[in-house]
Amino acid sequence: MNKVGSIFSQVLQMFPRTKFYQAVRKTKAERHARGFSSWTQFVAMLFCQLGRAHSLREICGGLASCEGKLTHLGIKAPSRSTLAYANEHRSWELYQLIFFDLLDQCRLQASNHKRKFRFKNKLMSIDSTTIDLCIKVFDWARFRRTKGAVKLHLVLDHDGYLPSYAHITEGKVSDVKVAHMMRFDPGTIVVDDRGYNDYSLWGKWCSQEVFFVTRMKTNTVYEVCERKEVLPNSLVLEDHIIRLTGKGAEDKCPFYLRRIVYFDKENDEIFEFLTNHMKLSPFTIAEIYKERWQIEIFFKMIKQNLKIKTFVGTSANALKIQIWTALIAILILKYLQMKSTFKWSLSNLVALLRMNLFTYRGLWAWLNEPFGTPPENLMYQQLRLKFS
């Protein structure tokens, strides 16, 4: 007799049902609902991500084919029309709340892992990725004349490389506009690329005691106030304290900044960094910017391993639900990866988890020893009782 449910049902235990329904009531997701629960919808959309289902037919058919194993999940396989209607009309904000609840669990697990940098500041990367859409199908997401797109704006926490904030917009919304909506704790170091070069944004972060590291545009107008000494034959070519003097710069960012010119031996290229952190060494600033590449890796990873480039619904609400479910799925995978003693690569974990979703085996036993032989179910013989 199996003492555990399927691996999928054990994964779903990361979402306590009481907390889930608190989020449902908060977002009024089941308002006017008739028989189809938000929990069933959530399980179906999570199956879409972890099971790599390509359409509503595959989601509903895949769950229906495992009908006998759905008891542990607390659901019945939905019909395609019911799931499509729910994705179009039930608020995507429910999935956003679930994401942030799970993020708290993942942060606790990430705090047990070693950090790359010695400084105590929180390190965050911000960037966006464009998801191309067919303009004939997604006519609400007009990007160019013959092209549709949405943008996923993301903040990546480098403690565990976890997504800590996400915002989905139409493709034509600028990165700087969304960056102004983001809030960071004082002392946080934010690293971004030249797409976020904006004087008013830098001034805002300086006044909030938020540090930033970015690359400087070649047309930036500035005045050198102090030249710091650099070692001869060093990779650091210049280390200057500057003041921005371009049009309107003094009003938008009246703070002193630091310009560092660094030679990257690996790529045989000279980089010009800009930061408002005056104490860190130039080499640390260069290493911080190098860490920005992790957010590019994250975008590549989520697009390759989860369903975020093709969609099972065409409305804006359905699209947001699928993207938020993908972010929930990546948190699940990161959590399993961090807690497991086996050295998983994320792509292998996604592939093997997909193959074993409805296997009846202990989740942690499988994660720690995925290629081991599962224990046999012993059949105990019923003893005969003699009654006088």
ABEGO torsion letter per residue (X at the ends): XBABBBAAAAAAAABBAAAAAAAAAAAGAABGBBGBBAAAAAAAAAAAAAAGBABAAAAAAAAAAAAAAAAAAGBBBBBAAAAAAAAAABBAAAAAAAAAAAAAAAAAAAAABBBABABABBBBBBBBBBBBBBAAABAAABABAABBBBBBBBBBBABGGBBABBBBBBAABBAAAAAAABBBBBGBBBBBBAAABBAAAAAAAAAAGBBBBBBBBAABBBBBABBBBBBBGBABABBBBBBBABBGAAAABABBBBBBBBBBAAAGBBBBBBBABAABBAAAAAAAAAAAAAAAAAAAAAAAABBAABBABABAAAAAAAAAAAAAAAAAAAAAAAABABBBBAAAAAAAAAAAAABBBBAAAAAABAABBBBBBBBBBBBBBBBX
